Each structure stands twice: as C-alpha cells, then as structure tokens.
C-alpha cells in the first residue's frame, strides 16, 4: 500500500471530522475548510491508488518477461524438434520447399541492380 493512500485517507477522515464540528458549531468557514481538506485527501488517496496500480502492472510485466526468458530455450528446442520430425515424416516435401526457397533467393540475388531513370535537362 502506498504512503499517499494512507495520508490521503487520513486527510479525508480529518476533513469529515472537521466538517462535523463545523456543522455542530454552524461555522461556514470551518465547513468550507473541511470540504477542502476532504477533497485534498480524496485526491491524494486516488493518486496513491494509481501509483499502486502502475507498480502492480510493472511487476506483472516483469514476471511475464522473466518467464518468457527462462522458457525460451525450451521453446526453441521444441520448435527444432517439430521441424526435424516434419522433415523425417516428409523428406521429399522438405527438399522441394528448401529448393524453392533457394531458387527464389538465387533469382533475387542475380538480378541486375535497378538504375534510376535518366534526368533530362532542357537547356533553352
């Protein structure tokens, strides 16, 4: 729990108590001061709640990132095992896919570089 939440709740309670005293005494200035203190306490309490929510979200994100980092080796290992199983199950299909990728890369690499269009200047 954030310190602002505690202080805000205390200010809010003090404002309510001061308001009750102002109501009993019939003092408008005390009542106005009480409303201001209560409002300030409410705002500070809400600020503390927001800070707590941000802190909790950051902790959750850190936890997810840590889990992903720790399990990344397993994921890579599982993916490579699944790929090798697919190649073992269908070696001809895997060979055709690899050949197609190689052919496409060779076409891309052997194309001549594009030249920019010539700029014609007219001198007149």
C-alpha positions in Angstrom: 0.0 0.0 0.0 1.3 3.4 -1.0 2.1 6.1 1.6 -0.1 8.6 -0.4 -3.1 6.3 0.1 -2.6 6.3 3.9 -2.1 10.0 4.1 -5.0 10.7 1.8 -7.3 8.6 3.8 -6.2 10.3 7.0 -6.8 13.8 5.4 -10.2 12.7 4.2 -11.2 11.4 7.6 -9.9 14.6 9.3 -11.9 16.7 6.8 -15.1 14.7 7.6 -14.5 15.2 11.4 -13.8 18.9 10.9 -17.0 19.1 8.8 -19.0 17.5 11.6 -17.6 20.1 14.1 -18.4 22.9 11.7 -21.9 21.6 11.3 -22.4 21.5 15.0 -21.0 24.9 15.5 -22.7 26.4 12.5 -19.4 27.9 11.3 -19.3 28.3 7.5 -15.6 28.9 7.3 -14.9 25.6 9.2 -17.2 23.7 6.9 -15.5 25.1 3.8 -12.1 24.2 5.2 -13.3 20.7 6.0 -14.6 20.2 2.4 -11.3 21.4 1.0 -9.3 19.1 3.3 -11.6 16.2 2.5 -11.3 16.8 -1.3 -7.5 17.0 -1.0 -7.5 13.7 0.9 -9.6 12.1 -1.7 -7.3 13.3 -4.5 -4.2 12.1 -2.6 -5.8 8.7 -2.0 -6.7 8.3 -5.6 -3.1 9.3 -6.6 -1.8 6.6 -4.3 -4.2 4.0 -5.8 -2.9 4.9 -9.3 0.7 4.5 -8.2 -0.2 1.1 -6.7 -1.9 0.0 -9.9 1.2 1.1 -12.0 3.5 -0.7 -9.7 1.4 -3.9 -9.9 1.3 -3.7 -13.7 5.1 -3.3 -13.8 5.6 -6.2 -11.5 3.3 -8.4 -13.6 5.0 -7.4 -16.9 8.4 -8.1 -15.3 7.2 -11.5 -14.2 5.9 -12.4 -17.7 9.2 -11.2 -19.3 11.2 -13.3 -16.8 9.1 -16.4 -17.5 9.5 -15.9 -21.3 13.2 -15.5 -20.9 13.5 -18.6 -18.7 11.4 -20.8 -21.1 12.9 -19.5 -24.4 15.4 -22.4 -24.6 12.5 -24.9 -24.3 10.5 -23.2 -27.0 13.5 -23.2 -29.4 14.2 -26.8 -28.6 10.5 -27.8 -29.1 10.4 -25.9 -32.4 13.5 -27.5 -33.8 12.3 -31.0 -32.8 9.0 -30.4 -34.5 10.8 -29.2 -37.7 13.1 -32.2 -37.7 10.1 -34.5 -37.2 8.3 -32.9 -40.2 11.4 -33.4 -42.3 11.7 -37.0 -41.3 8.0 -37.6 -42.0 8.1 -36.0 -45.4 11.7 -35.7 -46.8 10.6 -35.1 -50.4 8.3 -32.2 -49.4 11.0 -30.6 -47.2 13.5 -30.9 -50.1 11.1 -29.3 -52.5 10.4 -26.4 -50.1 14.1 -25.8 -49.5 14.9 -26.0 -53.2 12.1 -23.4 -53.9 13.4 -21.1 -51.3 16.9 -21.4 -52.7 15.7 -20.8 -56.3 13.8 -17.7 -55.2 16.9 -16.3 -53.4 19.1 -17.0 -56.4 16.7 -15.1 -58.7 16.7 -12.2 -56.3 20.5 -12.1 -56.0 21.2 -12.5 -59.7 19.0 -9.6 -60.9 20.9 -6.5 -62.1 20.6 -3.5 -59.9 18.0 -1.0 -60.8 19.2 2.2 -62.3 17.4 5.4 -61.6 15.6 6.9 -64.6 17.7 9.4 -66.5 17.2 13.0 -65.8 16.7 15.1 -68.9 17.5 18.7 -68.7 16.4 21.0 -71.3 18.6 24.0 -71.9 16.9 26.6 -73.9 
